[in-house]
Structures are given as structure tokens and as C-alpha cells.
Amino acid sequence: MSIEHWWPKLKPSTRKWLIENNGDAVSPEVVEEITQVGGVITSDAWWVGRSGPSGFYFSDEAVDWIEAVANGEVLERP
């Protein structure tokens, strides 16, 4: 499921945190919530960036998408 489908299903507090911390590592708790609402983290999903010892990161395109959401722009998948 793509970000525009699972994003509205996140808790408002989670969406707010993702906007305020856009580009930062995503906590395991937030990753868990994303997967619970249907965001399957696979390497071929356009919004998935990298994962490593410091955590999960969204792709550059997803960071731009989240920034656009924060600015109230109408979005379509890149």
C-alpha cells in the first residue's frame, strides 16, 4: 500500500511527529503503526528509503511528499 493510502489512517499525533521530524530516523513504534495500518515496508515501495543501525528512513521522494502534505499541497504519487 502506498503512502497516500496509509497516511490518513495514522494517528494524528503520529502524522504530526512525522511532519515535525521529516527526514529523521523513524522510531520502531512509528514503523509498527505504519505496518499496522497497511504500509508494507518492502524494498520496491517508492516511499521506503533505507534501514540500518540508526533506524528506518523514508526515501527522498517520501520526505518531499510529507513536506508537501505539511504545506497543504494536493499530492499524487511521484
N, C-alpha and C positions, 0 to 999 in steps of 0.2 A: 504494500500500500504506500502511496506517495505522500509526501509531507502535507500537501494541501488537503488530504483526506483525513489524516490522523491529528493534525494540528488542532482543529476545533474541538476534538474530544479530550484534549489535555485539560487538567485543572487550570483555572485562570491564574493561580499562583505560579504554576509551572511555566505557562506561556510567558508570564511577566518575568520570571527568572531567566528564561532563555533569551528574551529580548535584552534584558539588562546585562547579561553575561555573554552576549553573542560573540562567537569566535573562541570562547574559552572551552576548556575540557568540560564535558557533561558528566555530572555525577552518576554513579551506578543507580541511584534511586530514580533519577530522571530517565535514564535509559530504560529502566524497568517499566516505568509508567508508559513510555513511548511504545514499548513492545506490547504492553497490556491493552493499549487502545488500537493496536493493529499495525504499528510501524515495525515491519520486519527488517532487521538490520542485516542486509546482505551486501556483498561487495559490488553487485550490479545496480543497486539502488542509487539514483543520481544524488541523493541528499546525504549519503554516507561518505564520510571522509576517512580518517584513519583511527585506529585504536592502538594503544600502546600502554606502557607502564604508567603514563600520566593520565590515561583515561581515553574516552571516546570523543572524537571531534567530528563536527559536520563538515561536509565538503564546502569549498569556497562558494559554489552556487547556492547551497543551502544557507550559508551565512548571509549572502546577498538577499535571498528570499526572505529571511527573518527580518533583516533590516528594512526591506520594503514593507513588510507587514507592520513593523513598528511605525513607519511613516504614513500608514493608512493607504498605501497604494494597492490597486487591484492587481492581483498576481495570477500568472499562469505558469505552468511548469516550464523551466528553462529548456 
